[in-house]
Every structure is written in C-alpha cells, then in structure tokens.
Amino acid sequence: MSNDKNTRHRDTLCCHREQEPDAVPQSRTVPISQKTSCVFESTSQAADLFILEGTGYIYTRLMNPTSDFLEGRVTAFEEGVGISLAASGMAAEMIAFAPLAKQGNSWAEGDIR
C-alpha cells in the first residue's frame, strides 16, 4: 500500500486519519486524554478561548483531544464537514432542537415544528 495520503483507500483514511505513530515507541494507539480542566497562559488567552476566538481547550466536557480525534474520524468516515459529539441522547437532542426554538415557544403546546 502506498504511503501517499492521496492514494489511500477511504477505509484506510478513516482508520488512520491524521494519526502518525509516536516518534520513540512507534505506537499506533490514540492516547486518551484524562484531564478535566486546562491551564491558560494568561487571562486574555482564557477570554479568547471562552468567546471562541482562540484555538485550544477549555474544559473536558466541552472539548478535548480525545473527542476531537473521534469527531475527525467519524467526519472522515461519513465524508462530512464536521460533527459534534454528545455524551448522552438528551444532550444530542438539545444540540439538534435548541437552535429551532424561539423565545416564547413552548414544547408542551406544540409550538416547535
């Protein structure tokens, strides 16, 4: 098989998307990030991250390297532009339906269509 990323089969690209082996142990396994919060270099960097003007991680429940990697693999598999993972079905429903709601709508009254 060719190492040229442009000639690899789609399935191979999905399995190895943006994953290069570690330099020393040559491990193919994706490391699991077990952190819960992040350190910021300055308050201005933290402010930029919280208003989504900077790149980096804020808090594990919002984003982390492990979920970013999985999102990238699923995006490659589905040949999409991007995805967003949710930790539960309820969270997935909120991601899907909250943007459709308007002020004053009531779910119980069937205002959301």
C-alpha positions in Angstrom: 0.0 0.0 0.0 1.2 3.5 -0.8 2.0 5.9 2.0 0.8 8.8 -0.2 -2.3 10.0 1.7 -4.0 10.9 -1.7 -3.9 7.4 -2.9 -5.1 5.6 0.2 -8.5 3.9 0.2 -11.3 5.7 2.0 -11.4 3.0 4.7 -7.7 3.3 5.4 -8.0 7.1 5.6 -10.8 6.7 8.2 -8.8 4.3 10.3 -5.6 6.4 10.3 -7.0 10.0 9.9 -4.3 12.4 11.0 -2.7 9.8 13.1 1.1 9.4 12.9 2.9 6.9 15.1 4.8 8.3 18.1 8.5 9.1 17.4 10.0 6.8 20.0 7.7 3.9 20.8 6.1 3.9 17.3 2.7 3.4 18.9 -0.4 3.4 16.6 -2.8 3.8 19.5 -4.5 7.1 20.1 -3.8 8.4 23.6 -6.8 9.0 25.9 -6.8 12.5 27.4 -7.8 12.1 31.1 -7.6 15.8 32.1 -10.6 17.7 33.4 -9.5 21.3 33.1 -6.8 23.2 31.3 -4.1 25.8 32.3 -4.2 29.1 30.5 -1.1 31.1 29.7 -2.9 34.4 30.5 -6.3 35.7 31.3 -6.5 37.2 27.8 -5.9 33.7 26.3 -8.6 32.3 28.5 -11.0 35.0 27.5 -10.3 34.4 23.8 -10.9 30.7 24.2 -14.2 31.3 26.0 -15.5 33.6 23.3 -14.3 31.1 20.7 -11.7 33.5 19.1 -8.7 31.3 20.0 -7.7 27.7 19.5 -7.3 25.4 22.4 -9.1 23.5 25.1 -11.1 25.0 27.9 -12.8 22.2 29.8 -13.1 18.5 29.1 -16.8 18.4 28.9 -16.8 21.0 26.2 -13.9 19.6 24.1 -10.7 17.6 24.5 -8.1 16.0 22.3 -9.7 12.5 22.5 -13.1 13.7 21.4 -11.6 15.9 18.7 -9.9 12.8 17.3 -13.1 10.7 17.3 -15.0 13.6 15.7 -12.4 13.7 13.0 -12.6 10.0 12.3 -16.4 10.0 12.2 -16.3 13.0 9.9 -13.8 11.2 7.6 -15.9 8.1 7.6 -19.1 9.9 6.7 -17.2 12.2 4.2 -18.6 15.2 6.0 -17.5 18.6 7.0 -17.6 18.2 10.8 -19.6 16.7 13.6 -20.3 17.3 17.3 -20.2 14.5 19.8 -22.7 14.4 22.7 -22.4 12.5 25.9 -26.0 11.4 26.0 -29.1 11.2 24.0 -30.6 14.1 25.8 -27.6 16.2 25.0 -27.8 15.2 21.4 -31.5 16.3 21.3 -30.6 19.6 22.8 -27.9 20.2 20.1 -30.4 19.3 17.4 -33.6 21.1 18.7 -32.5 24.1 20.7 -31.5 26.1 17.6 -35.0 25.6 16.3 -36.7 27.2 19.4 -37.7 30.8 19.6 -38.4 33.0 22.6 -41.9 32.2 23.8 -42.2 28.8 22.3 -43.5 26.0 24.5 -42.6 22.4 23.8 -45.7 21.2 25.6 -48.0 23.4 23.4 -46.5 22.1 20.2 -45.1 25.5 19.1 -41.9 23.8 17.8 -42.4 22.3 14.4 
